[in-house]
Amino acid sequence: MSVSTPPVILASSSIWRARLLEQINVSFETISPDVDETPAPDESPDALALRLARDKAAKIAASRPEAIVIGSDQVAHVDGRLLGKPGTAARAREQLRMQSGQRVEFHTGLCVCAPAFDTPRTHLETVTTRFRTLDDAEIARYVAAEDVTATAGSLKSEGLGITLVEAIESRDPSALVGLPLIATRRLLVDAGLTLP
């Protein structure tokens, strides 16, 4: 008697995370979790990214316990200041001015809940990005050309944002887009999926 593979759910509304997951040949559905993304007092950026990934996965897993649920979230910071999703073009320009000429860390939290796991499995991937020195005209052109209002740190490295940086330091470049695929693949295999 064969054992069926659990369905896979990506707990996200991000088209970029969905595209990344498609890249490793996973069949999945997406459900957008509604979680409060407000940082707790004195919560570090990396702890916030992991907590939000856990909260997203747990929220969907509570109603779909038969599924493998993937949660992920990204938090950027420069000089100890959090750079969340800007929400407006004006705030995006402000964030990019803060990052000009700076080293910016992007922490991507990952959490997988699965029937095969006694407890959720987590992973944190940190990417360090060195921004070029940007002038206001460059920043304005970028924000006008690419909608970054829902992007942590106002940087879409998978698009025009790559033109704003000098270097990206990472073990897993997919983490900067929002889902660390190397760790995701490992956790999905641990959860019982067969992947290349």
C-alpha positions as CSV (number, residue, x, y, z in Angstrom):
1,M,0.0,0.0,0.0
2,S,1.5,3.4,-1.1
3,V,1.6,6.3,1.3
4,S,0.4,9.6,-0.2
5,T,2.6,12.7,-0.1
6,P,1.1,15.5,2.0
7,P,0.0,18.6,0.1
8,V,2.4,21.5,0.2
9,I,1.3,25.0,1.2
10,L,3.3,28.2,0.8
11,A,2.1,30.6,3.6
12,S,2.7,33.7,1.6
13,S,1.1,36.1,-0.9
14,S,4.6,36.9,-2.5
15,I,4.8,36.0,-6.2
16,W,8.6,36.0,-5.8
17,R,8.5,33.3,-3.1
18,A,6.1,31.3,-5.3
19,R,8.4,31.6,-8.3
20,L,11.4,30.5,-6.2
21,L,9.5,27.4,-5.0
22,E,8.4,26.5,-8.5
23,Q,12.2,26.6,-9.4
24,I,12.8,23.4,-7.4
25,N,9.8,21.6,-9.0
26,V,7.4,21.6,-6.0
27,S,3.7,21.4,-6.5
28,F,2.0,23.7,-4.0
29,E,-0.8,26.0,-3.2
30,T,-0.5,29.4,-1.6
31,I,-2.5,30.8,1.3
32,S,-1.8,34.2,2.6
33,P,-1.6,34.2,6.4
34,D,-2.7,37.3,8.3
35,V,-0.1,37.9,11.0
36,D,1.0,40.9,13.0
37,E,4.4,41.9,11.8
38,T,5.1,44.5,14.5
39,P,8.5,43.9,16.2
40,A,8.4,43.0,19.9
41,P,10.3,45.4,22.2
42,D,14.1,44.9,21.8
43,E,13.5,42.1,19.3
44,S,16.6,41.7,17.1
45,P,16.1,41.7,13.3
46,D,17.1,38.0,12.9
47,A,14.8,37.0,15.7
48,L,12.0,39.0,14.2
49,A,12.5,37.3,10.8
50,L,12.4,33.8,12.4
51,R,9.4,34.6,14.5
52,L,7.4,35.9,11.6
53,A,8.3,32.8,9.5
54,R,7.1,30.6,12.4
55,D,3.9,32.6,12.9
56,K,3.0,32.4,9.2
57,A,3.6,28.7,9.0
58,A,1.8,27.9,12.3
59,K,-1.2,30.0,11.4
60,I,-1.8,28.0,8.2
61,A,-0.7,24.6,9.8
62,A,-3.3,25.1,12.5
63,S,-6.1,24.8,10.0
64,R,-4.3,22.4,7.6
65,P,-2.4,19.9,9.9
66,E,-2.2,17.3,7.1
67,A,-0.1,19.6,5.0
68,I,3.6,20.6,4.7
69,V,3.5,24.3,5.3
70,I,6.3,26.7,4.4
71,G,6.5,30.1,6.1
72,S,9.1,32.7,5.3
73,D,9.8,36.3,6.2
74,Q,12.5,38.8,5.6
75,V,13.8,41.7,7.7
76,A,16.5,44.1,6.6
77,H,18.5,46.4,8.8
78,V,21.3,49.0,8.5
79,D,23.2,50.4,11.5
80,G,20.7,48.7,13.9
81,R,17.7,50.3,12.2
82,L,14.9,48.0,10.9
83,L,13.9,48.4,7.3
84,G,10.5,46.9,6.8
85,K,8.2,47.2,3.9
86,P,8.1,50.9,3.1
87,G,4.4,51.0,2.1
88,T,4.8,54.3,0.1
89,A,7.2,55.5,-2.6
90,A,8.3,58.4,-0.3
91,R,9.2,55.9,2.4
92,A,11.0,53.7,-0.2
93,R,13.2,56.7,-1.2
94,E,13.9,57.4,2.4
95,Q,15.0,53.8,3.0
96,L,17.3,53.8,0.0
97,R,18.9,57.1,1.1
98,M,19.7,55.4,4.4
99,Q,21.3,52.4,2.6
100,S,23.3,54.5,0.2
101,G,27.0,53.5,0.6
102,Q,26.2,51.1,3.5
103,R,26.4,47.4,4.3
104,V,22.8,46.2,4.8
105,E,21.9,42.8,6.3
106,F,18.8,41.0,5.0
107,H,17.7,38.2,7.4
108,T,15.4,35.6,5.9
109,G,13.6,33.3,8.3
110,L,12.2,30.0,7.2
111,C,9.8,27.6,9.0
112,V,8.4,24.3,7.8
113,C,5.6,22.6,9.7
114,A,4.8,19.0,8.6
115,P,3.1,15.9,9.8
116,A,6.5,14.2,9.8
117,F,7.9,16.7,12.3
118,D,7.3,16.7,16.1
119,T,8.0,20.4,16.1
120,P,8.4,23.0,13.4
121,R,11.8,23.2,11.8
122,T,13.4,26.6,11.3
123,H,16.4,28.1,9.4
124,L,17.8,31.6,9.2
125,E,19.8,32.8,6.2
126,T,21.6,36.2,6.3
127,V,22.7,38.0,3.2
128,T,24.9,41.1,3.4
129,T,24.5,43.6,0.6
130,R,26.8,46.5,-0.1
131,F,25.0,49.4,-1.7
132,R,26.7,51.8,-4.1
133,T,26.6,55.5,-3.1
134,L,23.3,56.6,-4.6
135,D,22.2,60.2,-5.4
136,D,18.6,61.3,-5.1
137,A,18.0,61.3,-8.8
138,E,19.1,57.6,-9.1
139,I,16.9,56.7,-6.2
140,A,13.9,58.6,-7.6
141,R,14.3,56.9,-11.0
142,Y,14.5,53.4,-9.4
143,V,11.4,53.9,-7.2
144,A,9.5,55.3,-10.2
145,A,10.5,52.3,-12.4
146,E,10.0,49.4,-9.9
147,D,7.2,49.1,-7.3
148,V,9.1,48.3,-4.1
149,T,6.5,49.5,-1.6
150,A,5.8,45.9,-0.4
151,T,9.5,44.8,-0.4
152,A,11.7,44.7,2.8
153,G,14.4,47.4,2.5
154,S,13.0,48.6,-0.9
155,L,15.4,46.4,-2.8
156,K,14.3,43.9,-5.5
157,S,17.6,42.3,-6.4
158,E,15.7,40.0,-8.8
159,G,14.9,43.2,-10.8
160,L,16.3,46.6,-11.3
161,G,17.5,46.7,-7.7
162,I,20.6,44.8,-8.7
163,T,21.9,48.0,-10.2
164,L,22.0,49.7,-6.8
165,V,24.5,47.3,-5.2
166,E,28.3,46.8,-5.4
167,A,28.3,43.3,-3.9
168,I,26.1,40.6,-2.4
169,E,27.6,38.2,0.1
170,S,25.6,35.0,0.7
171,R,25.7,31.2,1.0
172,D,22.3,31.1,-0.7
173,P,21.5,34.0,-3.1
174,S,17.8,33.0,-3.3
175,A,17.4,34.1,0.3
176,L,17.7,37.8,-0.8
177,V,14.6,37.3,-3.0
178,G,12.7,36.0,0.0
179,L,13.0,32.2,0.3
180,P,16.3,30.3,1.0
181,L,16.0,27.5,-1.5
182,I,18.9,25.4,-0.3
183,A,17.5,25.1,3.2
184,T,13.9,24.8,1.9
185,R,14.8,21.8,-0.2
186,R,16.5,20.1,2.7
187,L,13.6,20.6,5.0
188,L,11.0,19.5,2.4
189,V,13.0,16.3,1.9
190,D,13.2,15.8,5.6
191,A,9.4,16.2,5.6
192,G,9.0,13.4,3.1
193,L,9.0,15.0,-0.3
194,T,11.1,13.5,-3.1
195,L,13.0,16.3,-4.9
196,P,15.9,16.3,-7.4
